[in-house]
Structures are given as C-alpha cells and as structure tokens.
Amino acid sequence: MRAAEPRETGFVDRGDVSIHYEVYGAGTPAVYLLMPDTIVESRGWKAQVPFLARQFRVIVSDPRGNGGSGTPTVHEGFADRLMIDDAWAVMDAVGVEQAVLVGLCTGAGYAVLMAAEKPERVLGVCAINPGLQLGPPLPHKVEFDFDEPRERYTGWQKLNRHYWMADWPDFARFFFAEMFPEPHSTKQREDCVEWALQTTPEAMILAGYAPPYPGDEAQTVAIAEAVRCPVLVITGSLDRCQNPERGGRLAQLTGGKHVIIDGGGHLPQARDPVRVNLLLRDFVRRVA
C-alpha cells in the first residue's frame, strides 16, 4: 500500500526502451523528481511524493534498467544523453512545459544540465548530493580498479565488475550501508537493497562506472555557470558517494542556497524526509 496513488501512469516509447512514469497531485507548479541511475527506482522518492502532491503536481519516472522502465542491451543505451532526453520526453508526455527539477546524485547532475540547456523549461533546481565533476572524487571510490579481478574483495574493493557478477546482493547490502551512515537506518537500507535487486549486475556493468557526466571539470563548471534559475543544494556532511565539496561548489557557481545536513549521508530524502520535504516545499513555493 502506498501513502498516495498516482493520478496518471504511463510509458514513453524511446525506441530502444520504454520509460515508466507516474504523476501525482494536480497543483502548480510541476515538480519532477529525478532518480540517480539504474541502481534504484522512483520509489526512492516515496517520502516526498505524498507530501509534495498536496500542493503541487509531482512527476516521477524509473531510470533505464529498473522499476517499470526497460533495460537496454548495449552500453550505448545507458548514455547520459539518453537519460536526460528520457526526462524531457516524460515532461512532454504529461504535458508539462515547465517544472522545478529535483535530483539526487547523478539525477542532480542531470537537473543542472537540463536547466542549462533549456532554461525556458526549468523553473528551479534542487540538487541533493550532486554527482557532478566539481571537485575530486572521494578517495575510496577510485582507490581500487573496477575491472581488476581479485582473490578476495573487502570494503570498497567490492566496487568491482567481477564481484558484482559473483555476488550482486552482497554488494548492494555493502553499498547502501555506506550510503546510510546515520544510526537506525535499517528500513532505508532494506528498501534500497530491494530496489537494487530489481536490476542486474549485467545491466549495471553496461550502464558503466565512470566520472559523472560530462566527465570534464572545465565543461561542468561552464554548464553550472550557465544556469539562471534559482538553485537549492542539499549536502550530507557524511556522504560516502559524492564528495560533499561538490555541493558547496555547485551552490557557489550558480549563486544558489546551500544547506548542509550535519551527520547526513548520501540519501537524506529517505533518512531525514521531514527536513528535506520542508526545504523542497519552501523552495518550490519561492520559485513558483
């Protein structure tokens, strides 16, 4: 049972795959909640949807390879450009000309890119622990070679294609324990592991493990500086996925507001939903 049922559900035919979407609420403006990537589906926003839908029209969609969306069979099918175009196609399908974009991790990066390339369609951007190359990656994310086979895998050595194929469920449990450093996060970890098991290690390997799009710091800075809409950045001080410095720099480059959740991890919308919900509500009201 869900706290809110969608007013509309559907699929957008994108040629190689179909993208599943849901729409909640009927208010204005529209708020589009963007997932990070294939490892989780749109239910990652389940604590935000019913709250925001009381006042706004809320759109969610599943990323390629998870939830109700199709899974590409080639690496090119997971290209960042396609992911961004999926979001534009969903907005077109539900008749939304303008929206406030809320993104998490890579999804936050996509929201920034969307605001830069089509400013007339983006009223505002909220970026939660943004996955953009605006600073060095966390050392443990790049310490071990993703493609190198090992005799044993411990800790972040599990961020490895061979281990994914051998024991994807264990990687999911390890990864989301890292994403939720906050005490008493058992339910949130279990939810995310469940969603991660809806995809496959083969799909995740095809999706690739590379620096955040566009993969070049100078280009990323230029894109951030091109954003003209209001920006809110939310950063968890204990984020173990994206360097928290990236959020601060994004806020500086865009002239946005920066909120740091002390002791927060990578997924504050799940672990600290009341605070995140209130921040989102007030931000959407302001930009509307």
KOLKOLTI-149109 format. One record per residue (C-alpha): residue number from 0; x, y, z; residue in one letter. Coordinates in nm, 2 decimals. Example, Ala and Ser with C-alpha at 12.3 -4.5 7.8 and 13.67 -1.06 7.14 Angstrom:
REM residues 2
pos = 0 | c1 = 1.23 | c2 = -0.45 | c3 = 0.78 | code = a
pos = 1 | c1 = 1.37 | c2 = -0.11 | c3 = 0.71 | code = s
***
This chain:
REM residues 288
pos = 0 | c1 = 0.00 | c2 = 0.00 | c3 = 0.00 | code = m
pos = 1 | c1 = 0.12 | c2 = 0.35 | c3 = -0.09 | code = r
pos = 2 | c1 = 0.07 | c2 = 0.67 | c3 = 0.10 | code = a
pos = 3 | c1 = -0.06 | c2 = 0.82 | c3 = -0.23 | code = a
pos = 4 | c1 = -0.18 | c2 = 0.67 | c3 = -0.55 | code = e
pos = 5 | c1 = -0.09 | c2 = 0.82 | c3 = -0.89 | code = p
pos = 6 | c1 = -0.34 | c2 = 1.02 | c3 = -1.09 | code = r
pos = 7 | c1 = -0.17 | c2 = 0.91 | c3 = -1.41 | code = e
pos = 8 | c1 = 0.07 | c2 = 0.63 | c3 = -1.51 | code = t
pos = 9 | c1 = 0.21 | c2 = 0.55 | c3 = -1.85 | code = g
pos = 10 | c1 = 0.51 | c2 = 0.47 | c3 = -2.06 | code = f
pos = 11 | c1 = 0.71 | c2 = 0.68 | c3 = -2.31 | code = v
pos = 12 | c1 = 0.84 | c2 = 0.49 | c3 = -2.61 | code = d
pos = 13 | c1 = 1.20 | c2 = 0.59 | c3 = -2.65 | code = r
pos = 14 | c1 = 1.28 | c2 = 0.35 | c3 = -2.94 | code = g
pos = 15 | c1 = 1.52 | c2 = 0.11 | c3 = -2.76 | code = d
pos = 16 | c1 = 1.32 | c2 = 0.10 | c3 = -2.43 | code = v
pos = 17 | c1 = 1.00 | c2 = 0.24 | c3 = -2.27 | code = s
pos = 18 | c1 = 1.03 | c2 = 0.47 | c3 = -1.97 | code = i
pos = 19 | c1 = 0.77 | c2 = 0.43 | c3 = -1.70 | code = h
pos = 20 | c1 = 0.63 | c2 = 0.74 | c3 = -1.53 | code = y
pos = 21 | c1 = 0.37 | c2 = 0.83 | c3 = -1.27 | code = e
pos = 22 | c1 = 0.20 | c2 = 1.17 | c3 = -1.19 | code = v
pos = 23 | c1 = 0.06 | c2 = 1.27 | c3 = -0.85 | code = y
pos = 24 | c1 = -0.14 | c2 = 1.57 | c3 = -0.74 | code = g
pos = 25 | c1 = -0.28 | c2 = 1.85 | c3 = -0.95 | code = a
pos = 26 | c1 = -0.14 | c2 = 2.18 | c3 = -0.82 | code = g
pos = 27 | c1 = 0.11 | c2 = 2.41 | c3 = -0.97 | code = t
pos = 28 | c1 = 0.39 | c2 = 2.43 | c3 = -1.05 | code = p
pos = 29 | c1 = 0.50 | c2 = 2.08 | c3 = -1.16 | code = a
pos = 30 | c1 = 0.79 | c2 = 1.92 | c3 = -0.96 | code = v
pos = 31 | c1 = 0.99 | c2 = 1.64 | c3 = -1.14 | code = y
pos = 32 | c1 = 1.18 | c2 = 1.41 | c3 = -0.90 | code = l
pos = 33 | c1 = 1.48 | c2 = 1.26 | c3 = -1.09 | code = l
pos = 34 | c1 = 1.64 | c2 = 0.94 | c3 = -0.97 | code = m
pos = 35 | c1 = 2.02 | c2 = 0.90 | c3 = -0.98 | code = p
pos = 36 | c1 = 2.07 | c2 = 0.60 | c3 = -1.21 | code = d
pos = 37 | c1 = 1.99 | c2 = 0.23 | c3 = -1.27 | code = t
pos = 38 | c1 = 2.06 | c2 = 0.11 | c3 = -0.91 | code = i
pos = 39 | c1 = 1.73 | c2 = 0.23 | c3 = -0.77 | code = v
pos = 40 | c1 = 1.38 | c2 = 0.31 | c3 = -0.90 | code = e
pos = 41 | c1 = 1.14 | c2 = 0.61 | c3 = -0.84 | code = s
pos = 42 | c1 = 1.01 | c2 = 0.47 | c3 = -0.51 | code = r
pos = 43 | c1 = 1.33 | c2 = 0.62 | c3 = -0.37 | code = g
pos = 44 | c1 = 1.11 | c2 = 0.94 | c3 = -0.35 | code = w
pos = 45 | c1 = 0.83 | c2 = 0.77 | c3 = -0.16 | code = k
pos = 46 | c1 = 0.87 | c2 = 1.00 | c3 = 0.14 | code = a
pos = 47 | c1 = 0.85 | c2 = 1.31 | c3 = -0.08 | code = q
pos = 48 | c1 = 0.57 | c2 = 1.23 | c3 = -0.33 | code = v
pos = 49 | c1 = 0.26 | c2 = 1.23 | c3 = -0.09 | code = p
pos = 50 | c1 = 0.38 | c2 = 1.54 | c3 = 0.09 | code = f
pos = 51 | c1 = 0.46 | c2 = 1.75 | c3 = -0.22 | code = l
pos = 52 | c1 = 0.15 | c2 = 1.62 | c3 = -0.41 | code = a
pos = 53 | c1 = -0.07 | c2 = 1.80 | c3 = -0.16 | code = r
pos = 54 | c1 = 0.02 | c2 = 2.13 | c3 = -0.32 | code = q
pos = 55 | c1 = 0.20 | c2 = 2.05 | c3 = -0.65 | code = f
pos = 56 | c1 = 0.18 | c2 = 1.83 | c3 = -0.95 | code = r
pos = 57 | c1 = 0.46 | c2 = 1.57 | c3 = -0.89 | code = v
pos = 58 | c1 = 0.62 | c2 = 1.36 | c3 = -1.16 | code = i
pos = 59 | c1 = 0.85 | c2 = 1.06 | c3 = -1.11 | code = v
pos = 60 | c1 = 1.00 | c2 = 0.81 | c3 = -1.36 | code = s
pos = 61 | c1 = 1.20 | c2 = 0.50 | c3 = -1.33 | code = d
pos = 62 | c1 = 1.55 | c2 = 0.50 | c3 = -1.48 | code = p
pos = 63 | c1 = 1.66 | c2 = 0.27 | c3 = -1.76 | code = r
pos = 64 | c1 = 1.72 | c2 = -0.07 | c3 = -1.62 | code = g
pos = 65 | c1 = 1.50 | c2 = -0.06 | c3 = -1.31 | code = n
pos = 66 | c1 = 1.14 | c2 = -0.04 | c3 = -1.20 | code = g
pos = 67 | c1 = 0.89 | c2 = -0.04 | c3 = -1.48 | code = g
pos = 68 | c1 = 1.13 | c2 = 0.10 | c3 = -1.74 | code = s
pos = 69 | c1 = 1.30 | c2 = -0.11 | c3 = -2.00 | code = g
pos = 70 | c1 = 1.66 | c2 = -0.23 | c3 = -1.99 | code = t
pos = 71 | c1 = 1.89 | c2 = -0.16 | c3 = -2.28 | code = p
pos = 72 | c1 = 2.11 | c2 = -0.45 | c3 = -2.40 | code = t
pos = 73 | c1 = 2.41 | c2 = -0.24 | c3 = -2.51 | code = v
pos = 74 | c1 = 2.63 | c2 = 0.01 | c3 = -2.32 | code = h
pos = 75 | c1 = 2.53 | c2 = 0.29 | c3 = -2.55 | code = e
pos = 76 | c1 = 2.17 | c2 = 0.25 | c3 = -2.43 | code = g
pos = 77 | c1 = 2.26 | c2 = 0.39 | c3 = -2.09 | code = f
pos = 78 | c1 = 2.43 | c2 = 0.71 | c3 = -2.22 | code = a
pos = 79 | c1 = 2.38 | c2 = 1.02 | c3 = -2.01 | code = d
pos = 80 | c1 = 2.24 | c2 = 1.20 | c3 = -2.31 | code = r
pos = 81 | c1 = 1.96 | c2 = 0.94 | c3 = -2.34 | code = l
pos = 82 | c1 = 1.89 | c2 = 0.96 | c3 = -1.97 | code = m
pos = 83 | c1 = 1.84 | c2 = 1.34 | c3 = -2.00 | code = i
pos = 84 | c1 = 1.63 | c2 = 1.31 | c3 = -2.31 | code = d
pos = 85 | c1 = 1.42 | c2 = 1.05 | c3 = -2.13 | code = d
pos = 86 | c1 = 1.33 | c2 = 1.32 | c3 = -1.87 | code = a
pos = 87 | c1 = 1.24 | c2 = 1.57 | c3 = -2.14 | code = w
pos = 88 | c1 = 1.02 | c2 = 1.31 | c3 = -2.31 | code = a
pos = 89 | c1 = 0.84 | c2 = 1.23 | c3 = -1.99 | code = v
pos = 90 | c1 = 0.77 | c2 = 1.60 | c3 = -1.94 | code = m
pos = 91 | c1 = 0.63 | c2 = 1.62 | c3 = -2.30 | code = d
pos = 92 | c1 = 0.42 | c2 = 1.31 | c3 = -2.25 | code = a
pos = 93 | c1 = 0.25 | c2 = 1.45 | c3 = -1.94 | code = v
pos = 94 | c1 = 0.20 | c2 = 1.80 | c3 = -2.09 | code = g
pos = 95 | c1 = 0.44 | c2 = 1.98 | c3 = -1.86 | code = v
pos = 96 | c1 = 0.61 | c2 = 2.28 | c3 = -2.03 | code = e
pos = 97 | c1 = 0.79 | c2 = 2.40 | c3 = -1.72 | code = q
pos = 98 | c1 = 0.89 | c2 = 2.23 | c3 = -1.39 | code = a
pos = 99 | c1 = 1.10 | c2 = 2.25 | c3 = -1.08 | code = v
pos = 100 | c1 = 1.36 | c2 = 1.97 | c3 = -1.11 | code = l
pos = 101 | c1 = 1.48 | c2 = 1.79 | c3 = -0.80 | code = v
pos = 102 | c1 = 1.76 | c2 = 1.55 | c3 = -0.85 | code = g
pos = 103 | c1 = 1.97 | c2 = 1.31 | c3 = -0.64 | code = l
pos = 104 | c1 = 2.33 | c2 = 1.23 | c3 = -0.71 | code = c
pos = 105 | c1 = 2.36 | c2 = 1.17 | c3 = -1.09 | code = t
pos = 106 | c1 = 2.00 | c2 = 1.29 | c3 = -1.12 | code = g
pos = 107 | c1 = 2.10 | c2 = 1.62 | c3 = -0.96 | code = a
pos = 108 | c1 = 2.37 | c2 = 1.65 | c3 = -1.23 | code = g
pos = 109 | c1 = 2.11 | c2 = 1.58 | c3 = -1.49 | code = y
pos = 110 | c1 = 1.88 | c2 = 1.85 | c3 = -1.35 | code = a
pos = 111 | c1 = 2.17 | c2 = 2.11 | c3 = -1.37 | code = v
pos = 112 | c1 = 2.24 | c2 = 2.01 | c3 = -1.73 | code = l
pos = 113 | c1 = 1.87 | c2 = 2.04 | c3 = -1.82 | code = m
pos = 114 | c1 = 1.85 | c2 = 2.38 | c3 = -1.66 | code = a
pos = 115 | c1 = 2.15 | c2 = 2.50 | c3 = -1.86 | code = a
pos = 116 | c1 = 2.04 | c2 = 2.36 | c3 = -2.20 | code = e
pos = 117 | c1 = 1.67 | c2 = 2.46 | c3 = -2.18 | code = k
pos = 118 | c1 = 1.63 | c2 = 2.74 | c3 = -1.93 | code = p
pos = 119 | c1 = 1.28 | c2 = 2.82 | c3 = -2.05 | code = e
pos = 120 | c1 = 1.16 | c2 = 2.49 | c3 = -1.92 | code = r
pos = 121 | c1 = 1.32 | c2 = 2.48 | c3 = -1.58 | code = v
pos = 122 | c1 = 1.18 | c2 = 2.70 | c3 = -1.30 | code = l
pos = 123 | c1 = 1.43 | c2 = 2.59 | c3 = -1.04 | code = g
pos = 124 | c1 = 1.68 | c2 = 2.31 | c3 = -0.95 | code = v
pos = 125 | c1 = 1.72 | c2 = 2.13 | c3 = -0.62 | code = c
pos = 126 | c1 = 2.04 | c2 = 1.93 | c3 = -0.62 | code = a
pos = 127 | c1 = 2.08 | c2 = 1.67 | c3 = -0.35 | code = i
pos = 128 | c1 = 2.44 | c2 = 1.55 | c3 = -0.31 | code = n
pos = 129 | c1 = 2.51 | c2 = 1.63 | c3 = -0.67 | code = p
pos = 130 | c1 = 2.70 | c2 = 1.39 | c3 = -0.89 | code = g
pos = 131 | c1 = 2.90 | c2 = 1.65 | c3 = -1.10 | code = l
pos = 132 | c1 = 3.27 | c2 = 1.67 | c3 = -1.15 | code = q
pos = 133 | c1 = 3.32 | c2 = 1.99 | c3 = -0.94 | code = l
pos = 134 | c1 = 3.59 | c2 = 1.85 | c3 = -0.73 | code = g
pos = 135 | c1 = 3.79 | c2 = 1.54 | c3 = -0.67 | code = p
pos = 136 | c1 = 3.61 | c2 = 1.21 | c3 = -0.61 | code = p
pos = 137 | c1 = 3.62 | c2 = 1.06 | c3 = -0.26 | code = l
pos = 138 | c1 = 3.94 | c2 = 0.85 | c3 = -0.24 | code = p
pos = 139 | c1 = 3.77 | c2 = 0.52 | c3 = -0.16 | code = h
pos = 140 | c1 = 3.57 | c2 = 0.54 | c3 = -0.48 | code = k
pos = 141 | c1 = 3.88 | c2 = 0.54 | c3 = -0.70 | code = v
pos = 142 | c1 = 4.13 | c2 = 0.35 | c3 = -0.49 | code = e
pos = 143 | c1 = 4.06 | c2 = 0.01 | c3 = -0.65 | code = f
pos = 144 | c1 = 4.04 | c2 = -0.08 | c3 = -1.02 | code = d
pos = 145 | c1 = 3.68 | c2 = -0.15 | c3 = -1.12 | code = f
pos = 146 | c1 = 3.79 | c2 = -0.40 | c3 = -1.38 | code = d
pos = 147 | c1 = 4.07 | c2 = -0.59 | c3 = -1.19 | code = e
pos = 148 | c1 = 3.99 | c2 = -0.94 | c3 = -1.07 | code = p
pos = 149 | c1 = 4.09 | c2 = -1.02 | c3 = -0.71 | code = r
pos = 150 | c1 = 4.12 | c2 = -1.32 | c3 = -0.50 | code = e
pos = 151 | c1 = 3.93 | c2 = -1.15 | c3 = -0.22 | code = r
pos = 152 | c1 = 3.70 | c2 = -0.85 | c3 = -0.20 | code = y
pos = 153 | c1 = 3.66 | c2 = -0.64 | c3 = 0.11 | code = t
pos = 154 | c1 = 3.51 | c2 = -0.30 | c3 = 0.17 | code = g
pos = 155 | c1 = 3.52 | c2 = -0.07 | c3 = -0.13 | code = w
pos = 156 | c1 = 3.71 | c2 = -0.34 | c3 = -0.33 | code = q
pos = 157 | c1 = 3.35 | c2 = -0.47 | c3 = -0.39 | code = k
pos = 158 | c1 = 3.31 | c2 = -0.18 | c3 = -0.63 | code = l
pos = 159 | c1 = 3.42 | c2 = -0.42 | c3 = -0.90 | code = n
pos = 160 | c1 = 3.26 | c2 = -0.57 | c3 = -1.21 | code = r
pos = 161 | c1 = 3.38 | c2 = -0.93 | c3 = -1.12 | code = h
pos = 162 | c1 = 3.24 | c2 = -0.90 | c3 = -0.77 | code = y
pos = 163 | c1 = 2.91 | c2 = -0.77 | c3 = -0.90 | code = w
pos = 164 | c1 = 2.87 | c2 = -1.07 | c3 = -1.12 | code = m
pos = 165 | c1 = 2.97 | c2 = -1.31 | c3 = -0.83 | code = a
pos = 166 | c1 = 2.75 | c2 = -1.16 | c3 = -0.56 | code = d
pos = 167 | c1 = 2.54 | c2 = -0.86 | c3 = -0.66 | code = w
pos = 168 | c1 = 2.31 | c2 = -0.88 | c3 = -0.35 | code = p
pos = 169 | c1 = 2.61 | c2 = -0.86 | c3 = -0.11 | code = d
pos = 170 | c1 = 2.74 | c2 = -0.55 | c3 = -0.30 | code = f
pos = 171 | c1 = 2.40 | c2 = -0.39 | c3 = -0.27 | code = a
pos = 172 | c1 = 2.40 | c2 = -0.45 | c3 = 0.11 | code = r
pos = 173 | c1 = 2.75 | c2 = -0.31 | c3 = 0.15 | code = f
pos = 174 | c1 = 2.69 | c2 = -0.01 | c3 = -0.07 | code = f
pos = 175 | c1 = 2.37 | c2 = 0.10 | c3 = 0.10 | code = f
pos = 176 | c1 = 2.51 | c2 = 0.05 | c3 = 0.44 | code = a
pos = 177 | c1 = 2.77 | c2 = 0.31 | c3 = 0.33 | code = e
pos = 178 | c1 = 2.51 | c2 = 0.54 | c3 = 0.18 | code = m
pos = 179 | c1 = 2.32 | c2 = 0.54 | c3 = 0.52 | code = f
pos = 180 | c1 = 2.58 | c2 = 0.62 | c3 = 0.79 | code = p
pos = 181 | c1 = 2.31 | c2 = 0.75 | c3 = 1.02 | code = e
pos = 182 | c1 = 2.20 | c2 = 0.53 | c3 = 1.31 | code = p
pos = 183 | c1 = 1.87 | c2 = 0.34 | c3 = 1.29 | code = h
pos = 184 | c1 = 1.87 | c2 = 0.33 | c3 = 0.91 | code = s
pos = 185 | c1 = 1.77 | c2 = -0.04 | c3 = 0.88 | code = t
pos = 186 | c1 = 1.45 | c2 = 0.02 | c3 = 0.69 | code = k
pos = 187 | c1 = 1.60 | c2 = 0.26 | c3 = 0.44 | code = q
pos = 188 | c1 = 1.89 | c2 = 0.02 | c3 = 0.37 | code = r
pos = 189 | c1 = 1.64 | c2 = -0.27 | c3 = 0.32 | code = e
pos = 190 | c1 = 1.43 | c2 = -0.06 | c3 = 0.08 | code = d
pos = 191 | c1 = 1.73 | c2 = 0.03 | c3 = -0.13 | code = c
pos = 192 | c1 = 1.87 | c2 = -0.32 | c3 = -0.15 | code = v
pos = 193 | c1 = 1.53 | c2 = -0.44 | c3 = -0.26 | code = e
pos = 194 | c1 = 1.52 | c2 = -0.19 | c3 = -0.54 | code = w
pos = 195 | c1 = 1.88 | c2 = -0.27 | c3 = -0.64 | code = a
pos = 196 | c1 = 1.79 | c2 = -0.63 | c3 = -0.68 | code = l
pos = 197 | c1 = 1.53 | c2 = -0.54 | c3 = -0.94 | code = q
pos = 198 | c1 = 1.81 | c2 = -0.47 | c3 = -1.18 | code = t
pos = 199 | c1 = 2.10 | c2 = -0.70 | c3 = -1.26 | code = t
pos = 200 | c1 = 2.48 | c2 = -0.68 | c3 = -1.24 | code = p
pos = 201 | c1 = 2.49 | c2 = -0.71 | c3 = -1.62 | code = e
pos = 202 | c1 = 2.27 | c2 = -0.40 | c3 = -1.66 | code = a
pos = 203 | c1 = 2.48 | c2 = -0.21 | c3 = -1.41 | code = m
pos = 204 | c1 = 2.80 | c2 = -0.30 | c3 = -1.59 | code = i
pos = 205 | c1 = 2.65 | c2 = -0.19 | c3 = -1.92 | code = l
pos = 206 | c1 = 2.55 | c2 = 0.13 | c3 = -1.75 | code = a
pos = 207 | c1 = 2.91 | c2 = 0.18 | c3 = -1.67 | code = g
pos = 208 | c1 = 3.11 | c2 = 0.31 | c3 = -1.38 | code = y
pos = 209 | c1 = 3.27 | c2 = 0.64 | c3 = -1.49 | code = a
pos = 210 | c1 = 3.31 | c2 = 1.00 | c3 = -1.38 | code = p
pos = 211 | c1 = 2.98 | c2 = 1.20 | c3 = -1.37 | code = p
pos = 212 | c1 = 2.87 | c2 = 1.34 | c3 = -1.70 | code = y
pos = 213 | c1 = 3.01 | c2 = 1.53 | c3 = -1.88 | code = p
pos = 214 | c1 = 3.33 | c2 = 1.39 | c3 = -1.73 | code = g
pos = 215 | c1 = 3.53 | c2 = 1.71 | c3 = -1.76 | code = d
pos = 216 | c1 = 3.56 | c2 = 1.97 | c3 = -1.48 | code = e
pos = 217 | c1 = 3.60 | c2 = 2.27 | c3 = -1.70 | code = a
pos = 218 | c1 = 3.29 | c2 = 2.18 | c3 = -1.91 | code = q
pos = 219 | c1 = 3.10 | c2 = 2.11 | c3 = -1.59 | code = t
pos = 220 | c1 = 3.19 | c2 = 2.45 | c3 = -1.44 | code = v
pos = 221 | c1 = 3.08 | c2 = 2.62 | c3 = -1.76 | code = a
pos = 222 | c1 = 2.74 | c2 = 2.44 | c3 = -1.75 | code = i
pos = 223 | c1 = 2.69 | c2 = 2.53 | c3 = -1.39 | code = a
pos = 224 | c1 = 2.77 | c2 = 2.89 | c3 = -1.46 | code = e
pos = 225 | c1 = 2.51 | c2 = 2.89 | c3 = -1.74 | code = a
pos = 226 | c1 = 2.23 | c2 = 2.81 | c3 = -1.50 | code = v
pos = 227 | c1 = 2.00 | c2 = 3.11 | c3 = -1.45 | code = r
pos = 228 | c1 = 1.71 | c2 = 2.97 | c3 = -1.24 | code = c
pos = 229 | c1 = 1.71 | c2 = 2.95 | c3 = -0.86 | code = p
pos = 230 | c1 = 1.91 | c2 = 2.67 | c3 = -0.72 | code = v
pos = 231 | c1 = 1.90 | c2 = 2.49 | c3 = -0.38 | code = l
pos = 232 | c1 = 2.18 | c2 = 2.24 | c3 = -0.29 | code = v
pos = 233 | c1 = 2.14 | c2 = 1.99 | c3 = -0.01 | code = i
pos = 234 | c1 = 2.45 | c2 = 1.81 | c3 = 0.11 | code = t
pos = 235 | c1 = 2.50 | c2 = 1.54 | c3 = 0.37 | code = g
pos = 236 | c1 = 2.82 | c2 = 1.60 | c3 = 0.56 | code = s
pos = 237 | c1 = 2.89 | c2 = 1.23 | c3 = 0.58 | code = l
pos = 238 | c1 = 2.81 | c2 = 1.15 | c3 = 0.21 | code = d
pos = 239 | c1 = 3.02 | c2 = 0.84 | c3 = 0.11 | code = r
pos = 240 | c1 = 2.92 | c2 = 0.85 | c3 = -0.26 | code = c
pos = 241 | c1 = 2.98 | c2 = 1.21 | c3 = -0.37 | code = q
pos = 242 | c1 = 3.24 | c2 = 1.44 | c3 = -0.23 | code = n
pos = 243 | c1 = 3.05 | c2 = 1.69 | c3 = -0.02 | code = p
pos = 244 | c1 = 3.27 | c2 = 1.97 | c3 = -0.15 | code = e
pos = 245 | c1 = 3.09 | c2 = 1.93 | c3 = -0.49 | code = r
pos = 246 | c1 = 2.77 | c2 = 2.06 | c3 = -0.34 | code = g
pos = 247 | c1 = 2.93 | c2 = 2.37 | c3 = -0.20 | code = g
pos = 248 | c1 = 3.10 | c2 = 2.45 | c3 = -0.53 | code = r
pos = 249 | c1 = 2.77 | c2 = 2.40 | c3 = -0.72 | code = l
pos = 250 | c1 = 2.60 | c2 = 2.65 | c3 = -0.49 | code = a
pos = 251 | c1 = 2.88 | c2 = 2.90 | c3 = -0.54 | code = q
pos = 252 | c1 = 2.88 | c2 = 2.87 | c3 = -0.92 | code = l
pos = 253 | c1 = 2.51 | c2 = 2.90 | c3 = -0.95 | code = t
pos = 254 | c1 = 2.45 | c2 = 3.16 | c3 = -0.68 | code = g
pos = 255 | c1 = 2.23 | c2 = 2.90 | c3 = -0.50 | code = g
pos = 256 | c1 = 2.15 | c2 = 2.84 | c3 = -0.14 | code = k
pos = 257 | c1 = 2.35 | c2 = 2.56 | c3 = 0.02 | code = h
pos = 258 | c1 = 2.20 | c2 = 2.36 | c3 = 0.31 | code = v
pos = 259 | c1 = 2.43 | c2 = 2.11 | c3 = 0.49 | code = i
pos = 260 | c1 = 2.28 | c2 = 1.83 | c3 = 0.68 | code = i
pos = 261 | c1 = 2.52 | c2 = 1.76 | c3 = 0.96 | code = d
pos = 262 | c1 = 2.57 | c2 = 1.39 | c3 = 1.00 | code = g
pos = 263 | c1 = 2.37 | c2 = 1.32 | c3 = 0.69 | code = g
pos = 264 | c1 = 2.46 | c2 = 1.06 | c3 = 0.43 | code = g
pos = 265 | c1 = 2.40 | c2 = 1.03 | c3 = 0.06 | code = h
pos = 266 | c1 = 2.02 | c2 = 0.98 | c3 = 0.08 | code = l
pos = 267 | c1 = 1.88 | c2 = 1.24 | c3 = 0.31 | code = p
pos = 268 | c1 = 1.54 | c2 = 1.24 | c3 = 0.14 | code = q
pos = 269 | c1 = 1.50 | c2 = 0.89 | c3 = 0.28 | code = a
pos = 270 | c1 = 1.67 | c2 = 0.92 | c3 = 0.61 | code = r
pos = 271 | c1 = 1.57 | c2 = 1.28 | c3 = 0.70 | code = d
pos = 272 | c1 = 1.25 | c2 = 1.32 | c3 = 0.50 | code = p
pos = 273 | c1 = 1.08 | c2 = 1.58 | c3 = 0.72 | code = v
pos = 274 | c1 = 1.36 | c2 = 1.83 | c3 = 0.68 | code = r
pos = 275 | c1 = 1.41 | c2 = 1.76 | c3 = 0.31 | code = v
pos = 276 | c1 = 1.04 | c2 = 1.79 | c3 = 0.25 | code = n
pos = 277 | c1 = 1.01 | c2 = 2.12 | c3 = 0.41 | code = l
pos = 278 | c1 = 1.31 | c2 = 2.25 | c3 = 0.23 | code = l
pos = 279 | c1 = 1.17 | c2 = 2.13 | c3 = -0.10 | code = l
pos = 280 | c1 = 0.82 | c2 = 2.28 | c3 = -0.03 | code = r
pos = 281 | c1 = 0.96 | c2 = 2.62 | c3 = 0.06 | code = d
pos = 282 | c1 = 1.19 | c2 = 2.62 | c3 = -0.24 | code = f
pos = 283 | c1 = 0.91 | c2 = 2.53 | c3 = -0.49 | code = v
pos = 284 | c1 = 0.68 | c2 = 2.80 | c3 = -0.34 | code = r
pos = 285 | c1 = 0.96 | c2 = 3.06 | c3 = -0.37 | code = r
pos = 286 | c1 = 1.04 | c2 = 2.98 | c3 = -0.74 | code = v
pos = 287 | c1 = 0.67 | c2 = 2.95 | c3 = -0.83 | code = a
***
